[in-house]
Amino acid sequence: MAPRSESPLMTTPPPKPASSPAHVRPGPDAATAERERVALGWLHTAHFLTSAPQLEHLPPVDLPEIAFVGRSNAGKSTAINTLTQQTRLAFASKTPGRTQHINLFGVGKQKVDDGVLADLPGYGYAAVPKEAKLRWQRVMGNYLMTRESLRGVVLMVDPRQGLTELDEILLDVIRPRVAEGLKLLVLLTKSDKLTRSEGAKVLSIVRLQAGGGEVKLFSALKKQGVGEAAETLWRWIHPEGPATEQTAEPRIQEE
């Protein structure tokens, strides 16, 4: 009698699970996801307050302020719009380096602001006249060193270039204030352009260079790191507790 052939089910090995793409990370746990959701909802309330061409024209505020800085073409405006889930809050000029005002945005739920976002001009664009560059270096330096309401700084860096000389100069300017408690977050924008190994390498390098600040990969296109960054900014403004819907009621503004 001829031997009985085995069933294909017995001889075919089970398929291997598909490997994850390089940029896919495990999702956050439920508690983290909730904090990020609330933080993003808070940032979504951002609205324009005022714009100033010079530091002396910038009104003082009695709310904690977070400044966004970075070289032209580092994706600063795109990152702000992504974090606030708005398309035109931060204006991205068609000619990089031409937007030369400090723009303030209020943020807070129930139409009561509890924080301020400051969008500072991009720096380092070659087509900007040298005189304008020097003027804005002075304005930004004075702002970062003397602004009393400044609680934290978000520095946008293109990870394919890493920290440039101008970025390092800016970090040197704020380093004394960081040592005194000023918060610092370096967002490595456009991280979707990197492989996983490239992202890990640039993270390690910039963490050493940042001098105590947080460093995160960020991609507006892939929405990578958006929730993490939003929750970080929430903590800066609300150090008294985590981002939840049960946080204390905001203070009432006098009319």
N, C-alpha and C positions, 0 to 999 in steps of 0.2 A: 504494500500500500504506500502510495506516495505520501511524503510528509506534508502535514497541513501547513499552509502558509499563514504567517502571523497577520493579525489585523493591523491596518495602517495606524489605528489608534494606539497600538502597543509599540510601534517602531518609530513614529514621528515624535521628535522631542518637542516639549512645550515651547511656545515662542518666548523669547526674552523680552522683558519689559523695555519699552522705549526709553532711551536716555534723555535727560532734560537738556534743552538748549543752554548755551553758555550763560545767557543773561537771566535765566529763570531762577529765582530764589524761592525757598519755601515761604508760604504765606504766613502772616503774623497770627499769633494766637488770638482768641476771642477778646481778651482784655486789651491787648495792644491794638487790635483792629478798631475797637470802640474808641480808644483814646485818639487814634488817628482820624477817625470819622468826625469826632467832635472838633478836633483842631482844624480840620479842613473846612468844616462848617463855619467856624469862627473866622478863618481867613477869607472866606467867601463874602463876608460883609464889608470888605475893604472898599473905601470910597475916597475920592479926591478931596483933599483939604486945601492945600495951597502950594504955590510954586515960588521959588526965590532965586534970582540970578546971583546973589551974593549972600554970604553968611549973615551979615548984619541985617539983611531983609527977612531972615527966617525968624518967625515968631517963636518965642519960648513956649514950651508945652509942659503941662504938669502930669503927663502920662509917660510911661516907659516907651522908649523908641528903639527900633531895630533898623539899622542902616544896611542897604544892599550896595555893594561895591564890586568893581571888577573891570578888567580891560575891555575895551571895545571888541565886539565879536565873541565875547566869552559866553553869551547867551543870558545876560542878566535880565533883560526885559522879558524874554520868553519864560525864564524861571519864575519871575514874579507873577506873570499872568497865569502860569500853570498852577502855582501854589494857591492863588486866589480864585482859580477857576473862572477867570474872566479873560476876554480876548483882547481888550484894548485899555486895560487899567494903566499899565506901564507902556509908554510910547517907545517903539523901536524905530529910530530914524533910518531912512533909506541910505543916509550917509553917516556911517558910524563915526562917533566922536563929535557930532554936531549938536546933540542934545546936551546943553550946558546949563541946566537948572537943577536945583535940589527940589524934588517933588515929594510932598508929604501926603500920606493916605491914612485916614482913620480906620480903625478896626474894632469891632465890638458887637455883641449880640443885643437884640432888643433895642436897636438904635441908640445905644449908649456906648460910646467909645471907651475902651480900657487900654488901648495901645495905639502906637503910631508906627507906620512903615515909612522909611525914608529911602527914596531912590536917588542915589548919587550918580553924577555923570560918569560915563565910561571913560577910561583913560588909556593913553598909549597909542592912539590911532595916528599913523604917520602923516596923513593929509592935513591934520589940524595944525595951524601955525604955532611956532614955538612959543610966542608970547601968550597965546591962549592956553597952551599946555602948562606953562609956568603959573599962570593965574589960577588955574583950577587945581594945580598941585597945592598951592597955598590955601585955597578955599577948603579943599578936602582935608588937608592936614590940620587946619584950625578947627574944622568941624569935629574930626575924630578925636582931637586932643582936648577940646574944651566943651563940647556939647554936654551939658549937665544931665539931660534926660536920656542920654544914650545908654541903653541896657545891653545891646549886643550888636555884633557886626557879622554879616553874611558875605563872604568873599567868594565870588564866582571865578572858577579857573577852568580853562579848557585842558583836560587831562592829557591831550596829545602834545601839548606844549609844556605842561607842568608849571610850577611857579616861575614866573619871569622875574627879571630884575626889578621891574616896577611893583610887582606883587610883593616881593621881599622888602622893598622900601616901605610899602604900606604896612606890612606886618611889623616892621621895626618901629613905625610911628605909634602903633597902638599897643605894642608889647608892654609898656609900663602900665597901661590901663587894664590890660588882660591880667597882669600880675595882681592888680588890685580888685579883680572880680568881674571885669567886663567879659561878656560871653563872646565866643568866636566860633563860627561854623564855616568851614570851607566846603563848598559844593563843587564837586568835579562834574561839570555839566557835559552834555553830549556823550555820556558814558556808553551809549548804545553803539558808539563807533569803536569800542574796545572789545577784545576778547575777554573771557573770564580771567585768564592768567595775566593779561595786560592790566585789567582793572585792579587785581590784587596787588600787583607790583607798584602801580602808581599810588594806591592807597597807602602802602607801607612807606613810600618815599615822602609823600606830602605830610603824613602824620608826624614824621620826624622833623620836618621843616616848619610845621605850623606852631610849634612851641606851646602845646597844651590845649589848642583848640580842637573841636570835633571835626572830623573829615568824613564826608559821605559821597558815594557815587550817586549821580542824579541824571535822569534822562527825561526831558519833557515829552519826547516822542514815545518812549516806552513806558512812561509813568513810573520809572524806577526811582525809588528813594523819596517820592513826593510825600507820602504819608509820614515817613520818618522825619523828614525835614519840618513838616507842618507841626508835628507833635513837639519837636525841639523848640520851635519858636513859641508855641503855646506855653511851654514850661518856663521860658525866659520871662514872659509877661506875667505868668501865674505861678510863681514859685511856691505858693501856699498849698497846692494840691494838684492831682492828676486831672487830665482832661476828661470830664464826664458830664453828663447832662445834669447831675446833681450838685455841681459846684455852686459856691455861694452866689447869691444874687448880686448883680453889678450895682455899683454905687449910682445914686440918682443925681443927674446933673441939674444944677439950679438954672432956672430960666431967667 
